[in-house]
Amino acid sequence: MGSEQRYLSPQELSQYLGIATQTIYEWTSQKKIPFIKLGRLVKFDVAEIDAWMKTQRVEPYNN
């Protein structure tokens, strides 16, 4: 695994994606984003997030 971090906290994920931490919490509560729950702790697998991001892609509309 090297020096790469595999699991991110909500704060780290918000920095990774460049979005607000509140958005991460909202997506988690709505189950819109893949996450791991360990008791009260929420973590995000970087590989799962990257795969999820690819499924969110919107293709441009060409006339």
Sequence and secondary structure as in RCSB ss.txt:
>XXXX:A:sequence
MGSEQRYLSPQELSQYLGIATQTIYEWTSQKKIPFIKLGRLVKFDVAEIDAWMKTQRVEPYNN
>XXXX:A:secstr
 TT  SEE HHHHHHHHTS HHHHHHHHHTT S  EEETTEEEEEHHHHHHHHHHT       
